[in-house]
Amino acid sequence: MTDRDKLKIDQNRLNEINDFLLKDDNPLITNLLDLIEKHGGVDEINKKAREARKLDNLLASLDAKKSPYLKDLEWLQEQRDNDAFITIPEYRQKILGDESKSMKFDDSFAITLEISACQYFPWLIEEAKQAIEKGELMPGRFIRVRNMVEQTADNDVLAFAAGMQITGSSYVETLDTKGTSPGPDGAPVNVHLGGPATITGYFGGVGMPNEFPLKWADEYLNYYTKYGIIQVLNVNPGSVLVGYMMHKLGIDMEFKISVYMGNDNPYACLWTLLTAKLFSRDDGTSPLIGFNLANSVNNETIELSAYIRKDFGFEDVVRIEHHITETYKSIVRQPYDRLPELLELADHVKNISAKHEGAVPEIDASRDYPTDILDYFRTKEDLIEAGHMPKKLINYLDKHHALNRTAEELTKRGLTFLAAPKLHKT
């Protein structure tokens, strides 16, 4: 037996794991099954989510609530149906001139254009207006980290869900059961944390203690059935495992592993993808749709993670997500700009998203109010009272600019991207 052969997992070990999972008196599994049954069972849960997600039902709910967002959504639909947004051939012509007609573009390596965080629905509309006016691209993927209780109160959740149906972009919400702030009931998820002032404790891996992975699942099922939200952020090993099991049990959920999980080396990525493989469905699918590696990873780690992903049959299932820009304050050393490295990967690593969480560093540095990750923890009321909401819109449109810079540089090299598919025709 070679040293390599010694790593083979004995079938008896796998049998022991299956025996553990299937034990009638296993409280970990029983508690999860009971939670799913509380929400009506797998079939009823999926049925409610499908109905809630239909555009007509989302718009009807906004109409019933007399939401001012309804007019914005109607406008967005009209602009889409009237072909107001630049097409992909027109965009390539704009960047390359007549050279675009002779160049060949391989869509098999298309980079998803991702923006974070689109906290407020009106920002989506302002972004769309600018994209139409300037012939720019709308993101193919949106990340949101706004407090869920707050944004359900002002119908932002409904409006954004409808907006994504219109644009065809994918999007991710962040549940309140995440350790860094009070949960849906107002109580702290972790008694030792008090928001940003004590956030270093969260990065020690104590963000969702004790029973909170199941509370996270409970919160997810609530928003999944009421609003049809499929994809949410996942930040803890326990809730990641619970998500794998929920999907295996038949709930059509999806999640994105956050950069905060700290997958910063190939072996950490192997651990994550190994568990995804063990709990994948018979059709090869996994709820792990987005895998955001740590900001510290280099291209070799991304390539090795892609190697693992491909061998496990997840190349078209799991998107590797990587920050190209980050908020100027409170998270990384600046200047942080990973565009040159992305351009090196873009022609041979499939299913990557380029995430833009900050402006191009030189632009952020010039702002009197640069992007700051700690603003994600502030309430809408606080931002308005401080007079910061207009500044936050500028920050968001700066991220939009960074995203379009990425698309331009990809195009110059004959590389491709995924922008909002229902807005930018091919």
Summary of the structure (lengths in Angstrom):
residues: 426
radius of gyration: 21.7
end to end distance: 54.6
largest distance: 71.2
contacts: 1388
relative contact order: 0.13
helix: 53%
strand: 11%
